Structure formats: C-alpha cells, structure tokens
Amino acid sequence: MKYNLKSNLFYIVLALLMLGSAKFSVAETPENSTAQTSRRKLPDLIYKTIGEESLKLDLYLPAKTSGVSALIIWVHGGGWRAGDKKDVPILPLVSAGFAIASVDYRLSGQAKFPAQIEDVKAAIRWLRLHAPDYGLDVKHFGIIGHSAGGHLASLAGITGQNLIFDVGDNLHKSSAVQAVCVMSGPSDMATMFEGADENRRSALVALLGGSLPEKQKLAEAASPLTYVHSNAPPFLFIHGADDQTVPVQQAVTMSRKLEAAGVKQKLIILPQTGHDVFARRQQFADEVRKFFTESLGNK
C-alpha cells in the first residue's frame, strides 16, 4: 500500500462507508441469550504451569459445526501489567464460524519480558496439541490483540518460524499462525520511549526491567519490527490517527517494512480516533471478519 493522498482518501472513504456496519460492534455479555445459544464456552483450560501457578485460557466454540473450525486467538491489552482473558470484544466472530481462544499471560508485575510472549506461544502450541479434542483446524490459526495484546500478537505472528521464544512444553507443535490483526499495538519498543509520558514510560520500564540505553538490546528483541521476513503471514493493522498512547507511526513503520518484504498487509487508520479503537468498532468490524475469513479459509 502506498502512503500518498490516494491512500489517505481511501481510509477516509472506508470509514464513512462502514459507519453503519454493526456486525462486530454488538457488545457481548454473559447474559446475552442469543450469543450464548450461538457458542459454547470452555473456561479456564490450563495450558501452562509455572511452579504452583497455572496459566489458563477460555475457549469459545461455535454451537453447531460440521468439520473443524478455524481458530482466532485473542490477546488482551493492559500495558503488559493489567487485564485478563475475561474481556473478549471479538466474540461476535464466533457467529461467523470461528473458534475463539482468550489467553491469560504473565503480567510484568510477575515476570519481565520475554515471559509474556513465551506464554502466548505456549498457548498456541497447547491449542495445536489439543485441536482434535475441540474440533480446531490446526492449519488455520489466527491471532489478534489490542495495545499490549496487539504487540504480543504481532510478535507471535512475525516469529512463527523463529523458535527464539518457544520454550517449555509441547515444542513438537508449531506456534506459527496464519493471520495477524494488530490493533493499536507497538512495533518498535525503542522508539516507544521517545516522547513518552509517565504512564507509557512506566509500562515499558516494568516490561523490560529498565530503561534505555541499558535495555536497548532487550527492546530490540521485544520489537516485532526486528523480525520482519518475506514469509510472514498476512497482517491487518487498525490504529487511531490520534493515538497518544501508541503513536500511529508504530503501525505505519511496521506496515511499510512488511510491504517492502513482500508480505501481504493492510493498514486502516481511523480518523479522529485515539487509543481505544473499539470505540469506533463499527468502522472496522467487517474488515476484521473479512480478513480472517480470507486468510483462514473459514468460508
């Protein structure tokens, strides 16, 4: 995608055309009877044990399916130091035939990087191992996350063939995914320190265990931008033009580098939107569904 006037016009037109869409915008709640009848929830599945601590995921399956279902893994945000698997804003995708796995991972108050990405990859391997038990299509896994979760989704997606973060159990199973959606996620951790307010800076320091230049190499190791290669899966980026938490340039830089490497990618910049892109979910709902449908073959 070229970053010129024509491209910018495309983003604006896209936003206007999709303003009325609501397929992905309905707020799902546990009490929503329609949603409950369209899916099955398998809560608190243990995918990894560290000492006495068990890391868990929740699995949501289409209520009625024939054959296997493509899987989309949701990684929650929260600055790497807060949040959990309970908030799953992508649950409407279950109605489109996808299985959804919402994953908890160690937060920065518990362990420093790379613990978080090691956990996410462990969850992917566990899901592949147990795919036959839950009717999952092992060849069609996607991943999506917002903010810190977007960073981890991006890092997991770009290192699918790189075993650097694969440690622990089930190493005979792949942690690769076939589609990646990044919402408001960082791609270059070193530049995230530039112009950072106290909230952003403290989140980065908590994750890396220090600041720059002391943690320069670790910041590079934590950056999806570091690992871009020509065989990466397709990426979809969704970012607010006015994001003050994770500047939109983070998405632009990653998108351009993927494009230069010949990787299929798309960047949607939401005008007049900050970090909480879900406030404008009506503007990108169909794009997310279409992206995963085309990338994972869940027709």
C-alpha angles and dihedrals in degrees: 000000000000119000102224138111092285092055093047090051088051091057093050093047090047092054093049094047093050097044092102098047116111106168093111098025103075109113107239118215132177089246095056101113095194091053091046093055091050095056146029121226123212104187133200101010108176111231101166139018124204111184104306094340121099120202113210143192134197118227123206117194131188107260095229121027139151115213122350130330129226111242129227117195116212118208114193125223131223106135091285087284105072142028133066144214095273095084106072111165093175096065093113086073088072087070087058090060101265126130113227127209117192111199134204118207136181111283123223091258088063102038138356127238131321090036092083097055091040088057094048091050091047088055091052092051091047091051091052091049092052098035093111090055093057103032095252124158104237091198095056114055122148131185133207135175144163127231107327086007089053089054091052092045090051092047092048091048097048094046098048092120094034113086095199093112098034107107134143128023134006094024089157087071123077123245091200121124129202100218135026130198117188119192117190091332129155119242103177112044096187094058090046086074091060111102091351119165119222094269095053094041094050091050091052093046091049091051098045098033093239146012138268137320089020093056098035095121092046090049089054091048089052093051119098087206089069094064104045112142137165096254096057118130120254116286132207117195124197116184139161115243091221098043108147095177098055109014115231089238087076089066094040093053094049092044092051093048091051090048091051089052091053096251119148108248142151131200122203114190113195112214119229090010129127131197096304099075090168087075084071098036091131087069096058107022096103092044091057093047092046092047094054093040092054096039097045099034094235095152 
